[in-house]
Amino acid sequence: MALLATSFLLTFYATEARAYAMLAALDLALFLLLRSSARSRARYAAIALCAAAALGTHYLAIFFVLAAGAVALLEKRWRDAAAVAAGAILFLPWVPVLLRQPAEATAWLRASPGQTIAGFLSTLGGVGRLPPAFGPGAPLELLWLGAVAGLLLLGALAAAARAGDREIGAGALVVTVTLAGAFAAGLIRPVAFAGRTEMAVLPVWLWTVARGVPASRLARLGAAAAGLLGIVALTATLPVPRAEPSPARLAAVLERLAKPADLVVAGTSFYLPARLAHDRGALTASLEALPADLARHPGWFPIGLPPPEAYEDLGRLLASRPPGSRAWIAVHPFYATPRLGQVLESRGTARPAIASSDALVLLWTAAEASPRSAGAAVVPPEGQAPLRAMARSDIP
């Protein structure tokens, strides 16, 4: 209970309306069912349902379910392995959808292999990496101390498993194979991300550590270090309040500003909340994405400027607007470039309506007569330097 209460990542994801806490609970339930020696149809059915539910919750469960099934095979628990396979069969209808996901969907995962491994070990040692989009994480010194504690615990549990405790060996093997599988797959396509991947195994890891504490003095030392480091990490990060993300705030503002006859063009992370508001009827204006293919995958986007054809599409879209009509262009400030200014000013007039460090809304009005000559910039030259610097950070 102490390890659960002081786990940095478990505490963080317990406050997030995301799939990771549910994934952790389902994986733990599956693992505990597999460690039971009961031979009942109800247990086998529960194993299959837990495996299917975990796979349907998050793709990281693929690595955990494979690891759990492999351990069952190694232990010659044939019926347990068959029950895991039966649950996996229920996931098969989703495989075509999974295979069709474009590589760009995970293009934002850019951590090096060394950073990923260090992050994994740090999580096992009670700390772990907090994804940058969610605010400041634990200090770097704590991350490395957590990695040392994680290595210490791995060594202690390996020694306890060699001494004959099969349950410790099974838990440590499932955790190691899951993380190693995700890491290996990440070398082909980025799917492993320290600060999230560990949630697939974190409760199982804590169960294994707790099992090893009575059997090993080294495990007791590692567990105490992990708990202490977790407390320090929580103390250093949790008091920082997190404001509502800018895209959600901006969508609420556009709901009030945009009229039914207006057009809203949204890019990067501003498109998804605008799309949700539009689908719910709260945003009454027409909505388009920048670039246009963002409408096909509003939950992810490559970080960078739109391709050249996106500006051409925007120009044609604005050219089709009647004289005097309005459009609201909601983008990250990084998009405020002379190229965007040329497109807007060649077909009307544009002025900043909302400007902050991470959000920019331009109010564009279609020209009443013939379009003016192109070339005006949306943001004056003295404002371009901080926008270029902002582009080097991740867009949440």
Number of C-alpha atoms within 10 A of each C-alpha: 8 11 21 17 12 21 27 30 24 22 16 15 18 12 9 10 9 12 13 21 21 19 23 22 19 23 27 21 19 24 24 14 17 23 15 10 10 11 10 9 10 10 17 22 16 19 26 24 20 25 33 24 21 30 25 17 16 15 15 25 26 20 24 27 26 20 21 26 24 18 21 21 15 12 13 11 15 13 13 27 23 17 23 28 19 18 23 22 13 16 17 13 9 11 9 9 9 11 9 8 11 10 11 13 15 17 15 14 15 12 14 11 16 9 14 20 18 22 28 27 28 27 30 30 34 35 37 29 27 20 14 13 12 11 14 14 21 22 14 10 9 21 24 18 19 32 25 20 28 26 18 21 26 21 15 22 27 16 19 22 20 11 11 10 16 14 16 23 21 20 25 23 19 25 25 16 18 25 24 17 18 22 23 15 14 16 12 8 15 20 20 27 24 26 20 19 23 27 25 30 28 23 24 23 24 22 20 19 25 18 18 26 20 10 18 16 12 18 25 18 15 28 26 18 21 30 23 18 25 28 18 18 24 19 13 14 17 15 8 10 8 9 8 8 14 16 23 17 13 18 24 16 13 20 18 11 13 19 16 11 11 18 23 26 24 28 23 26 24 26 27 22 19 29 20 15 18 18 12 10 11 16 24 20 21 15 19 21 24 22 22 17 12 20 17 9 12 19 13 17 19 14 15 13 15 16 10 10 11 16 19 13 15 19 17 13 13 22 18 10 17 12 15 14 16 23 25 24 23 30 22 25 22 21 22 22 18 18 16 18 20 18 23 29 23 21 26 24 20 23 16 14 13 13 13 10 12 17 18 20 25 22 19 25 23 24 20 12 10 11 14 12 11 16 15 18 18 24 16 11 10 8 12 17 9 12 19 15 10 16 17 11 11 11 18 15
